[in-house]
Amino acid sequence: MLAFTNADEKQSPTVIGAGCKITGNIHSDLTVQIHGTVQGDITASIVVVGRGGHVIGDIFTETLFLHGDLNGSATVNTANIFSNARMNGTLTYRTLNITSNTELECKLAKRKDKGQNND
């Protein structure tokens, strides 16, 4: 059985492993890694959707690393979209990094900070 032995280990990410399917919302102050399937919304500091990972729902995060599939919207500060990633929905971002060979079928909306000009 795995047990935490010190405070640093309590900072471990939440990992949904390959072959695992979760139905329901996930809320974390830390990192959430999805290698299986999540049907529900995810709110976390960092969200990683790995290759083979599937999210059916919305993501709210500071930083998104999308390698797998997202069928839903994402509201992020920084979006990192990697090759072979797929997304359907609306991606609302401040900073966007995209590599080649992505399959984005989504609306892109740049976030504006309060007080920022709309020019």
mmCIF file of the C-alpha atoms, coordinates in Angstrom:
data_MODEL
# 
_entry.id   MODEL 
# 
loop_
_atom_site.group_PDB 
_atom_site.id 
_atom_site.type_symbol 
_atom_site.label_atom_id 
_atom_site.label_alt_id 
_atom_site.label_comp_id 
_atom_site.label_asym_id 
_atom_site.label_entity_id 
_atom_site.label_seq_id 
_atom_site.pdbx_PDB_ins_code 
_atom_site.Cartn_x 
_atom_site.Cartn_y 
_atom_site.Cartn_z 
_atom_site.occupancy 
_atom_site.B_iso_or_equiv 
_atom_site.pdbx_formal_charge 
_atom_site.auth_seq_id 
_atom_site.auth_comp_id 
_atom_site.auth_asym_id 
_atom_site.auth_atom_id 
_atom_site.pdbx_PDB_model_num 
ATOM 1   C CA . MET A 1 1   ? 0.000   0.000  0.000   1.00 0.00 ? 1   MET A CA 1 
ATOM 2   C CA . LEU A 1 2   ? 1.285   3.454  -0.934  1.00 0.00 ? 2   LEU A CA 1 
ATOM 3   C CA . ALA A 1 3   ? 1.432   5.968  1.908   1.00 0.00 ? 3   ALA A CA 1 
ATOM 4   C CA . PHE A 1 4   ? 2.743   9.511  2.104   1.00 0.00 ? 4   PHE A CA 1 
ATOM 5   C CA . THR A 1 5   ? 5.753   9.811  4.357   1.00 0.00 ? 5   THR A CA 1 
ATOM 6   C CA . ASN A 1 6   ? 6.496   13.529 4.188   1.00 0.00 ? 6   ASN A CA 1 
ATOM 7   C CA . ALA A 1 7   ? 4.857   16.836 3.234   1.00 0.00 ? 7   ALA A CA 1 
ATOM 8   C CA . ASP A 1 8   ? 6.516   16.989 -0.202  1.00 0.00 ? 8   ASP A CA 1 
ATOM 9   C CA . GLU A 1 9   ? 4.933   13.717 -1.272  1.00 0.00 ? 9   GLU A CA 1 
ATOM 10  C CA . LYS A 1 10  ? 1.499   15.186 -0.568  1.00 0.00 ? 10  LYS A CA 1 
ATOM 11  C CA . GLN A 1 11  ? 2.065   17.371 -3.624  1.00 0.00 ? 11  GLN A CA 1 
ATOM 12  C CA . SER A 1 12  ? 1.717   14.410 -5.976  1.00 0.00 ? 12  SER A CA 1 
ATOM 13  C CA . PRO A 1 13  ? -0.515  14.740 -9.050  1.00 0.00 ? 13  PRO A CA 1 
ATOM 14  C CA . THR A 1 14  ? -3.876  13.111 -9.535  1.00 0.00 ? 14  THR A CA 1 
ATOM 15  C CA . VAL A 1 15  ? -3.425  10.481 -12.246 1.00 0.00 ? 15  VAL A CA 1 
ATOM 16  C CA . ILE A 1 16  ? -6.204  8.747  -14.153 1.00 0.00 ? 16  ILE A CA 1 
ATOM 17  C CA . GLY A 1 17  ? -4.365  5.808  -15.675 1.00 0.00 ? 17  GLY A CA 1 
ATOM 18  C CA . ALA A 1 18  ? -4.783  4.211  -19.090 1.00 0.00 ? 18  ALA A CA 1 
ATOM 19  C CA . GLY A 1 19  ? -7.764  1.878  -19.101 1.00 0.00 ? 19  GLY A CA 1 
ATOM 20  C CA . CYS A 1 20  ? -9.473  3.753  -16.270 1.00 0.00 ? 20  CYS A CA 1 
ATOM 21  C CA . LYS A 1 21  ? -12.802 5.549  -16.801 1.00 0.00 ? 21  LYS A CA 1 
ATOM 22  C CA . ILE A 1 22  ? -14.068 8.175  -14.375 1.00 0.00 ? 22  ILE A CA 1 
ATOM 23  C CA . THR A 1 23  ? -17.530 9.724  -14.515 1.00 0.00 ? 23  THR A CA 1 
ATOM 24  C CA . GLY A 1 24  ? -17.813 12.916 -12.484 1.00 0.00 ? 24  GLY A CA 1 
ATOM 25  C CA . ASN A 1 25  ? -16.083 16.228 -11.942 1.00 0.00 ? 25  ASN A CA 1 
ATOM 26  C CA . ILE A 1 26  ? -12.483 16.523 -10.726 1.00 0.00 ? 26  ILE A CA 1 
ATOM 27  C CA . HIS A 1 27  ? -11.271 19.478 -8.615  1.00 0.00 ? 27  HIS A CA 1 
ATOM 28  C CA . SER A 1 28  ? -7.620  19.799 -7.566  1.00 0.00 ? 28  SER A CA 1 
ATOM 29  C CA . ASP A 1 29  ? -5.283  22.592 -6.488  1.00 0.00 ? 29  ASP A CA 1 
ATOM 30  C CA . LEU A 1 30  ? -2.440  20.658 -8.121  1.00 0.00 ? 30  LEU A CA 1 
ATOM 31  C CA . THR A 1 31  ? -1.824  18.737 -11.357 1.00 0.00 ? 31  THR A CA 1 
ATOM 32  C CA . VAL A 1 32  ? -4.285  16.322 -12.934 1.00 0.00 ? 32  VAL A CA 1 
ATOM 33  C CA . GLN A 1 33  ? -2.991  13.858 -15.539 1.00 0.00 ? 33  GLN A CA 1 
ATOM 34  C CA . ILE A 1 34  ? -5.481  12.029 -17.734 1.00 0.00 ? 34  ILE A CA 1 
ATOM 35  C CA . HIS A 1 35  ? -4.293  8.888  -19.525 1.00 0.00 ? 35  HIS A CA 1 
ATOM 36  C CA . GLY A 1 36  ? -7.670  7.135  -19.428 1.00 0.00 ? 36  GLY A CA 1 
ATOM 37  C CA . THR A 1 37  ? -11.149 8.639  -19.865 1.00 0.00 ? 37  THR A CA 1 
ATOM 38  C CA . VAL A 1 38  ? -12.896 11.312 -17.820 1.00 0.00 ? 38  VAL A CA 1 
ATOM 39  C CA . GLN A 1 39  ? -16.514 12.183 -18.438 1.00 0.00 ? 39  GLN A CA 1 
ATOM 40  C CA . GLY A 1 40  ? -16.972 15.370 -16.437 1.00 0.00 ? 40  GLY A CA 1 
ATOM 41  C CA . ASP A 1 41  ? -15.410 18.760 -15.844 1.00 0.00 ? 41  ASP A CA 1 
ATOM 42  C CA . ILE A 1 42  ? -11.827 19.191 -14.612 1.00 0.00 ? 42  ILE A CA 1 
ATOM 43  C CA . THR A 1 43  ? -10.614 22.149 -12.550 1.00 0.00 ? 43  THR A CA 1 
ATOM 44  C CA . ALA A 1 44  ? -6.923  22.133 -11.575 1.00 0.00 ? 44  ALA A CA 1 
ATOM 45  C CA . SER A 1 45  ? -3.752  24.191 -11.587 1.00 0.00 ? 45  SER A CA 1 
ATOM 46  C CA . ILE A 1 46  ? -2.266  22.116 -14.419 1.00 0.00 ? 46  ILE A CA 1 
ATOM 47  C CA . VAL A 1 47  ? -4.116  19.630 -16.628 1.00 0.00 ? 47  VAL A CA 1 
ATOM 48  C CA . VAL A 1 48  ? -2.276  17.109 -18.801 1.00 0.00 ? 48  VAL A CA 1 
ATOM 49  C CA . VAL A 1 49  ? -4.321  15.059 -21.249 1.00 0.00 ? 49  VAL A CA 1 
ATOM 50  C CA . GLY A 1 50  ? -1.843  12.414 -22.357 1.00 0.00 ? 50  GLY A CA 1 
ATOM 51  C CA . ARG A 1 51  ? -1.781  10.443 -25.602 1.00 0.00 ? 51  ARG A CA 1 
ATOM 52  C CA . GLY A 1 52  ? -4.649  8.037  -25.335 1.00 0.00 ? 52  GLY A CA 1 
ATOM 53  C CA . GLY A 1 53  ? -6.344  10.301 -22.791 1.00 0.00 ? 53  GLY A CA 1 
ATOM 54  C CA . HIS A 1 54  ? -9.932  11.384 -23.399 1.00 0.00 ? 54  HIS A CA 1 
ATOM 55  C CA . VAL A 1 55  ? -11.912 14.134 -21.686 1.00 0.00 ? 55  VAL A CA 1 
ATOM 56  C CA . ILE A 1 56  ? -15.603 14.606 -22.335 1.00 0.00 ? 56  ILE A CA 1 
ATOM 57  C CA . GLY A 1 57  ? -16.359 17.803 -20.466 1.00 0.00 ? 57  GLY A CA 1 
ATOM 58  C CA . ASP A 1 58  ? -14.907 21.227 -19.782 1.00 0.00 ? 58  ASP A CA 1 
ATOM 59  C CA . ILE A 1 59  ? -11.434 22.059 -18.465 1.00 0.00 ? 59  ILE A CA 1 
ATOM 60  C CA . PHE A 1 60  ? -10.578 25.074 -16.289 1.00 0.00 ? 60  PHE A CA 1 
ATOM 61  C CA . THR A 1 61  ? -6.838  25.450 -15.637 1.00 0.00 ? 61  THR A CA 1 
ATOM 62  C CA . GLU A 1 62  ? -3.843  27.748 -15.547 1.00 0.00 ? 62  GLU A CA 1 
ATOM 63  C CA . THR A 1 63  ? -1.884  25.498 -17.930 1.00 0.00 ? 63  THR A CA 1 
ATOM 64  C CA . LEU A 1 64  ? -3.166  22.853 -20.332 1.00 0.00 ? 64  LEU A CA 1 
ATOM 65  C CA . PHE A 1 65  ? -0.981  20.250 -22.039 1.00 0.00 ? 65  PHE A CA 1 
ATOM 66  C CA . LEU A 1 66  ? -3.164  18.521 -24.639 1.00 0.00 ? 66  LEU A CA 1 
ATOM 67  C CA . HIS A 1 67  ? -1.714  15.404 -26.280 1.00 0.00 ? 67  HIS A CA 1 
ATOM 68  C CA . GLY A 1 68  ? -4.967  13.413 -26.411 1.00 0.00 ? 68  GLY A CA 1 
ATOM 69  C CA . ASP A 1 69  ? -8.648  14.182 -27.015 1.00 0.00 ? 69  ASP A CA 1 
ATOM 70  C CA . LEU A 1 70  ? -10.876 16.882 -25.546 1.00 0.00 ? 70  LEU A CA 1 
ATOM 71  C CA . ASN A 1 71  ? -14.548 16.969 -26.420 1.00 0.00 ? 71  ASN A CA 1 
ATOM 72  C CA . GLY A 1 72  ? -15.581 20.119 -24.600 1.00 0.00 ? 72  GLY A CA 1 
ATOM 73  C CA . SER A 1 73  ? -14.388 23.616 -23.864 1.00 0.00 ? 73  SER A CA 1 
ATOM 74  C CA . ALA A 1 74  ? -11.203 24.736 -22.131 1.00 0.00 ? 74  ALA A CA 1 
ATOM 75  C CA . THR A 1 75  ? -10.655 28.012 -20.286 1.00 0.00 ? 75  THR A CA 1 
ATOM 76  C CA . VAL A 1 76  ? -6.914  28.411 -19.643 1.00 0.00 ? 76  VAL A CA 1 
ATOM 77  C CA . ASN A 1 77  ? -4.116  30.912 -19.235 1.00 0.00 ? 77  ASN A CA 1 
ATOM 78  C CA . THR A 1 78  ? -1.635  28.886 -21.318 1.00 0.00 ? 78  THR A CA 1 
ATOM 79  C CA . ALA A 1 79  ? -2.626  26.180 -23.786 1.00 0.00 ? 79  ALA A CA 1 
ATOM 80  C CA . ASN A 1 80  ? 0.011   23.801 -25.168 1.00 0.00 ? 80  ASN A CA 1 
ATOM 81  C CA . ILE A 1 81  ? -1.487  21.737 -27.985 1.00 0.00 ? 81  ILE A CA 1 
ATOM 82  C CA . PHE A 1 82  ? 0.739   18.933 -29.277 1.00 0.00 ? 82  PHE A CA 1 
ATOM 83  C CA . SER A 1 83  ? 0.796   16.838 -32.441 1.00 0.00 ? 83  SER A CA 1 
ATOM 84  C CA . ASN A 1 84  ? -2.045  14.350 -32.768 1.00 0.00 ? 84  ASN A CA 1 
ATOM 85  C CA . ALA A 1 85  ? -4.148  16.226 -30.191 1.00 0.00 ? 85  ALA A CA 1 
ATOM 86  C CA . ARG A 1 86  ? -7.835  16.545 -31.010 1.00 0.00 ? 86  ARG A CA 1 
ATOM 87  C CA . MET A 1 87  ? -10.315 19.051 -29.654 1.00 0.00 ? 87  MET A CA 1 
ATOM 88  C CA . ASN A 1 88  ? -13.951 19.939 -30.285 1.00 0.00 ? 88  ASN A CA 1 
ATOM 89  C CA . GLY A 1 89  ? -15.329 22.923 -28.371 1.00 0.00 ? 89  GLY A CA 1 
ATOM 90  C CA . THR A 1 90  ? -14.153 26.422 -27.488 1.00 0.00 ? 90  THR A CA 1 
ATOM 91  C CA . LEU A 1 91  ? -10.578 27.124 -26.373 1.00 0.00 ? 91  LEU A CA 1 
ATOM 92  C CA . THR A 1 92  ? -10.358 30.361 -24.388 1.00 0.00 ? 92  THR A CA 1 
ATOM 93  C CA . TYR A 1 93  ? -6.710  31.250 -23.696 1.00 0.00 ? 93  TYR A CA 1 
ATOM 94  C CA . ARG A 1 94  ? -4.173  34.004 -22.936 1.00 0.00 ? 94  ARG A CA 1 
ATOM 95  C CA . THR A 1 95  ? -1.175  32.229 -24.501 1.00 0.00 ? 95  THR A CA 1 
ATOM 96  C CA . LEU A 1 96  ? -1.457  29.549 -27.184 1.00 0.00 ? 96  LEU A CA 1 
ATOM 97  C CA . ASN A 1 97  ? 1.292   27.160 -28.348 1.00 0.00 ? 97  ASN A CA 1 
ATOM 98  C CA . ILE A 1 98  ? 0.420   24.702 -31.127 1.00 0.00 ? 98  ILE A CA 1 
ATOM 99  C CA . THR A 1 99  ? 2.640   22.110 -32.804 1.00 0.00 ? 99  THR A CA 1 
ATOM 100 C CA . SER A 1 100 ? 1.947   20.578 -36.204 1.00 0.00 ? 100 SER A CA 1 
ATOM 101 C CA . ASN A 1 101 ? -0.560  17.826 -37.016 1.00 0.00 ? 101 ASN A CA 1 
ATOM 102 C CA . THR A 1 102 ? -3.189  18.819 -34.482 1.00 0.00 ? 102 THR A CA 1 
ATOM 103 C CA . GLU A 1 103 ? -6.845  18.230 -35.196 1.00 0.00 ? 103 GLU A CA 1 
ATOM 104 C CA . LEU A 1 104 ? -8.565  21.265 -33.745 1.00 0.00 ? 104 LEU A CA 1 
ATOM 105 C CA . GLU A 1 105 ? -12.217 21.637 -34.634 1.00 0.00 ? 105 GLU A CA 1 
ATOM 106 C CA . CYS A 1 106 ? -12.801 24.382 -32.154 1.00 0.00 ? 106 CYS A CA 1 
ATOM 107 C CA . LYS A 1 107 ? -13.467 28.060 -31.727 1.00 0.00 ? 107 LYS A CA 1 
ATOM 108 C CA . LEU A 1 108 ? -10.465 30.038 -30.436 1.00 0.00 ? 108 LEU A CA 1 
ATOM 109 C CA . ALA A 1 109 ? -11.093 32.976 -28.107 1.00 0.00 ? 109 ALA A CA 1 
ATOM 110 C CA . LYS A 1 110 ? -8.205  35.037 -26.725 1.00 0.00 ? 110 LYS A CA 1 
ATOM 111 C CA . ARG A 1 111 ? -8.781  36.020 -23.085 1.00 0.00 ? 111 ARG A CA 1 
ATOM 112 C CA . LYS A 1 112 ? -8.462  39.667 -22.198 1.00 0.00 ? 112 LYS A CA 1 
ATOM 113 C CA . ASP A 1 113 ? -7.252  40.895 -18.835 1.00 0.00 ? 113 ASP A CA 1 
ATOM 114 C CA . LYS A 1 114 ? -9.346  43.505 -17.070 1.00 0.00 ? 114 LYS A CA 1 
ATOM 115 C CA . GLY A 1 115 ? -8.301  46.977 -18.187 1.00 0.00 ? 115 GLY A CA 1 
ATOM 116 C CA . GLN A 1 116 ? -6.753  45.684 -21.446 1.00 0.00 ? 116 GLN A CA 1 
ATOM 117 C CA . ASN A 1 117 ? -7.632  47.621 -24.593 1.00 0.00 ? 117 ASN A CA 1 
ATOM 118 C CA . ASN A 1 118 ? -9.883  45.857 -27.054 1.00 0.00 ? 118 ASN A CA 1 
ATOM 119 C CA . ASP A 1 119 ? -7.868  47.057 -30.094 1.00 0.00 ? 119 ASP A CA 1 
# 
